[in-house]
Amino acid sequence: MSRKLLSATAWTMLVFTLTPPALFGGDDVDKRIERLLGKRVDMTILEGSTLSDALEFIGLQHDFPVAVDWEALEERGVDRDSPVALTLSGVTLRTALSALLEPLHLAWHVGEEALVVAPGENEAEQERDVDAEQRIADKLEQETDVLILEGSTLSDAIDFVSLKHNIPILPDWEGALADIEVDRDLPVVLEVSGIELRNALKLLLEPCGLTWYIAEGVLQITSKAAAERILEIRVYDVRRFAADDMDPDQLADMIRYTIHPHTWSGPHSETSSDGKVQRYFRSKDDGRKRSGVATIVALPGILIVSQSQHAHAQIEALLEQIEDVVAEPEPRLEPTPTF
């Protein structure tokens, strides 16, 4: 079948192998693709590549057919020439595919005779991502030794951490890192022992103006400013504080003033010298620069918070500390002897 004929159809079967499609294994093609999707791979799609280039590369490298509904993609504003770029190391092929396609709002699934790419979301893959993200979170709590010798680059260091701890890591080289002029060849040095991996990453990335967050089954590396704009909504149960006369509004104000205070928008309260409570918005010009993207809503017994992952971790720690303090019995005062 000619490429010209293929391009005229709504569906295009991309079989980039010297083996005829009939020899892929017939009804077992789907099973073989499923096995390949679980393999860990290194994938580099260079800047300047197109979606068609990337899918050709994947089909050729892993020896399976890829079916693309180009007509449906074009209705979503995506075509063969849509630009893509990706660099991943030590991730499963399913994770790499999701990282490639999700920014274009595309999904994939395993059909009977090919890996199918079409518009949509991968619900099953999202469930796998949750498991993968928990695995990464668990590894971040583990103690590690990291030795990055002089002469190493940031890219070298990230690859080392990824391989040592079997964690897929995706730096935003072409986006947030490029915006602050951080590239792969930035020299880094680090020698730490017996500390949690999350703290080792902090020591490695902070001097570069970078941080990390977990999303889509991958540890993502970005700039601090960009991370503050990547928000997650979480609901906190604060009913346990009601017995101690701490209402959700008080907790909300406490969180705003102590956790990443420059990032909040939404109403705040202040008590003036005459005892009156004044409400205002964090975006008000009070002499400090604020990005004003995070929000917190206080309702009876709960807090609904939209914040970055690192801020959420600090909120959880703060609420635990408050609970520990209010749970402690008040010290008993011994009577002072009189003579």
C-alpha positions in Angstrom: 0.0 0.0 0.0 1.5 3.3 -1.0 2.1 6.2 1.4 0.0 8.4 -0.9 -3.0 6.1 -0.5 -2.5 5.9 3.3 -2.4 9.6 3.6 -5.8 9.9 1.9 -7.5 7.7 4.5 -8.9 8.8 7.8 -6.9 6.1 9.6 -3.2 5.6 8.8 -1.4 2.4 9.8 2.3 3.2 10.5 4.2 -0.1 10.2 7.9 1.0 10.3 9.6 -2.3 10.1 11.1 -4.5 7.4 8.8 -7.4 8.5 5.4 -7.5 6.7 2.5 -6.6 9.0 1.1 -10.1 8.7 4.2 -11.4 10.5 3.6 -9.3 13.6 1.8 -12.2 15.2 -1.8 -11.9 14.1 -4.1 -12.0 17.1 -1.1 -11.9 19.4 0.0 -8.4 18.3 -2.0 -6.8 21.2 -0.4 -9.1 23.8 3.1 -8.4 22.4 2.5 -4.6 22.5 1.2 -4.9 26.1 4.5 -6.7 27.1 6.6 -4.0 25.3 4.7 -1.2 27.1 6.0 -2.5 30.4 9.6 -2.3 29.3 11.8 0.5 30.6 13.3 2.7 27.8 15.4 5.7 27.1 13.6 8.0 24.7 14.8 11.2 23.0 12.6 13.1 20.6 14.8 16.0 19.5 13.4 19.6 19.2 12.2 20.2 15.7 10.6 16.8 15.4 7.0 16.4 14.4 4.3 14.1 15.9 4.6 11.9 12.8 8.3 11.7 13.2 7.9 10.7 16.8 5.4 8.0 16.1 7.5 6.6 13.2 10.5 6.5 15.6 8.5 4.6 18.3 7.1 2.1 15.8 10.6 1.5 14.3 12.4 1.3 17.6 9.9 -1.1 19.2 8.8 -3.0 16.1 5.0 -2.6 16.4 2.4 -0.9 14.2 0.9 2.4 15.2 -2.6 3.4 13.9 -3.3 7.1 14.0 -6.7 8.7 13.4 -5.3 11.8 11.7 -8.7 13.1 10.7 -9.9 13.1 14.3 -6.7 14.7 15.4 -7.0 17.5 12.9 -10.4 18.3 14.2 -8.7 19.0 17.5 -6.0 21.2 15.9 -3.3 18.5 15.9 -1.7 17.2 12.6 1.3 15.3 11.4 3.5 18.4 11.7 2.6 19.3 15.2 5.9 19.9 17.0 7.0 17.5 19.8 10.1 17.1 21.9 10.8 14.6 24.7 13.8 13.3 26.7 13.2 10.5 29.2 15.4 7.9 30.8 14.5 4.7 32.7 10.8 5.0 32.2 8.3 2.4 30.9 7.2 2.8 27.3 3.6 3.4 28.5 4.8 6.4 30.6 6.9 7.7 27.7 3.9 7.5 25.3 1.7 9.3 27.8 4.3 12.0 28.3 4.5 12.5 24.6 0.8 12.6 23.8 -0.9 14.1 26.8 0.4 17.7 26.1 -1.5 17.5 22.8 -4.6 16.1 24.6 -4.2 12.8 22.8 -4.6 9.3 24.2 -3.5 5.8 23.1 -4.8 2.3 23.6 -3.8 -1.2 22.5 -6.0 -2.4 19.6 -6.1 -5.9 18.2 -3.6 -5.2 15.5 -1.8 -1.9 16.5 -1.2 0.7 19.1 -4.0 3.3 18.4 -3.5 7.0 18.8 -6.6 9.2 18.9 -8.0 12.3 20.8 -9.0 11.7 24.4 -7.7 10.9 27.9 -6.2 7.6 29.2 -8.3 6.7 32.2 -6.5 3.4 32.7 -3.2 5.1 32.3 -4.2 7.7 34.9 -4.8 4.9 37.4 -1.4 3.5 36.6 0.0 7.0 37.0 -1.4 7.2 40.5 0.4 4.0 41.5 3.6 5.2 39.8 3.3 8.6 41.6 2.9 6.8 45.0 6.0 4.7 44.2 8.0 7.9 43.5 6.7 9.5 46.7 7.8 6.5 48.7 11.3 6.5 47.1 11.7 10.2 48.0 11.4 9.3 51.7 14.2 6.8 51.5 17.7 7.5 52.6 20.4 7.8 49.9 24.0 8.6 49.2 24.6 10.9 46.2 28.0 11.7 44.7 28.1 14.1 41.8 31.7 14.8 41.0 33.2 18.0 39.8 32.9 18.3 36.0 29.4 16.8 36.0 26.5 18.6 34.4 22.9 19.0 35.5 21.9 16.5 32.9 24.5 14.0 34.2 23.2 14.4 37.7 19.6 13.9 36.8 20.4 10.8 34.8 22.4 9.5 37.8 19.5 10.0 40.2 17.0 8.5 37.8 19.1 5.3 37.2 20.2 4.9 40.8 16.7 5.1 42.3 14.8 3.7 39.3 12.6 6.9 39.0 11.5 8.4 35.7 12.6 12.1 35.7 11.4 14.6 33.1 13.1 18.1 33.2 11.3 20.8 31.3 14.4 21.7 29.3 12.6 23.6 26.5 10.1 25.4 28.7 10.6 26.6 32.3 14.3 25.8 32.5 15.0 27.6 29.2 13.1 30.6 30.5 15.5 31.0 33.4 18.5 30.1 31.1 19.3 26.7 32.8 20.5 24.1 30.3 21.7 20.5 30.3 25.4 21.5 30.5 25.1 23.6 33.7 27.9 22.4 36.0 26.8 20.9 39.4 28.6 19.2 42.3 27.0 17.4 45.2 28.2 14.9 47.9 25.7 13.9 50.5 25.2 10.7 52.6 22.4 9.3 54.7 19.7 11.8 53.9 16.3 11.4 52.3 16.2 11.6 48.5 13.8 14.5 48.6 16.4 16.5 50.5 19.2 15.4 48.2 17.2 16.7 45.3 16.6 19.9 47.1 20.3 20.4 47.6 20.9 19.6 43.9 18.2 21.7 42.4 17.7 24.8 44.6 21.1 26.4 43.7 20.0 26.2 40.1 16.6 27.9 40.8 14.8 24.6 40.2 12.5 22.3 42.1 10.5 19.2 41.4 6.9 17.9 41.5 5.3 14.5 40.8 2.8 14.3 37.9 1.7 11.8 35.2 3.8 9.1 36.8 7.0 11.0 36.4 9.2 13.2 38.7 9.0 16.6 36.8 11.8 19.2 37.2 10.9 22.8 36.6 11.6 26.3 37.9 10.4 27.4 41.3 8.2 30.1 39.7 6.6 27.6 37.3 6.0 25.1 40.2 4.1 27.7 42.2 1.6 27.9 39.3 1.0 24.2 39.1 -1.8 23.8 41.5 -3.6 20.8 43.0 -6.9 20.9 44.9 -7.0 19.0 48.2 -9.7 18.9 50.9 -8.6 19.0 54.5 -10.7 17.6 57.3 -10.3 20.1 60.2 -13.3 19.0 62.3 -10.9 17.8 65.0 -9.9 21.3 65.8 -13.4 22.5 66.6 -13.2 21.3 70.2 -10.3 23.6 70.7 -12.2 26.7 69.5 -10.2 26.9 66.2 -12.6 27.5 63.4 -11.7 26.9 59.7 -11.4 30.6 59.0 -8.7 31.0 61.7 -6.8 27.9 60.3 -7.1 29.3 56.8 -5.6 32.6 57.9 -2.8 30.8 59.8 -2.0 28.8 56.7 -1.9 31.9 54.4 0.5 33.7 56.6 2.9 30.9 57.3 2.9 28.7 54.1 4.3 30.3 50.9 2.6 33.7 51.8 3.5 35.3 48.5 1.5 32.8 46.5 -2.0 33.3 47.8 -5.0 35.1 46.5 -8.5 35.3 48.0 -9.8 36.9 51.2 -7.7 37.3 54.3 -8.5 38.8 57.7 -6.7 41.2 60.0 -7.6 42.4 63.4 -7.1 46.2 63.7 -6.0 48.0 66.8 -9.6 48.7 67.8 -10.5 45.0 67.6 -12.4 45.0 64.4 -11.8 42.2 61.9 -11.0 43.5 58.4 -11.2 41.3 55.3 -9.1 42.0 52.2 -7.5 40.2 49.3 -3.9 39.0 49.3 -3.4 40.5 45.9 -3.8 43.9 47.6 -0.6 46.0 47.3 0.8 45.7 50.8 4.4 46.3 49.9 5.3 42.7 49.0 5.3 41.1 45.6 2.6 38.4 45.3 1.8 36.0 42.4 -1.7 35.4 43.8 -2.6 32.1 42.2 -3.3 29.8 45.2 -6.6 29.8 47.0 -8.1 28.5 50.2 -11.8 28.2 51.0 -12.9 27.7 54.6 -16.2 25.8 55.1 -17.6 24.2 58.3 -15.2 21.4 59.2 -13.1 21.5 56.0 -10.6 23.5 54.1 -10.5 23.4 50.3 -7.0 24.4 49.2 -5.6 24.9 45.7 -1.8 25.0 46.0 1.5 23.6 44.8 2.6 20.1 45.9 5.4 21.5 48.2 2.9 23.9 49.8 0.4 21.1 50.4 3.2 19.1 52.2 3.9 22.0 54.4 0.2 22.5 55.1 -0.1 18.9 56.2 2.9 19.2 58.5 1.5 22.5 60.0 -1.8 20.9 60.8 -0.1 17.9 62.4 2.0 20.2 64.5 -1.1 22.2 65.6 -2.9 19.0 66.5 0.1 17.8 68.5 0.2 21.0 70.5 -3.5 21.3 71.3 -3.5 17.6 72.2 -0.9 18.1 74.9 -2.3 18.5 78.4 -1.9 21.9 80.0 1.0 21.9 82.4 -0.1 21.6 86.0 1.1 24.4 88.2 2.5 23.2 91.5 1.5 25.4 94.5 4.2 27.8 95.6 5.2 27.0 99.2 4.8 29.9 101.6 6.8 30.3 104.7 
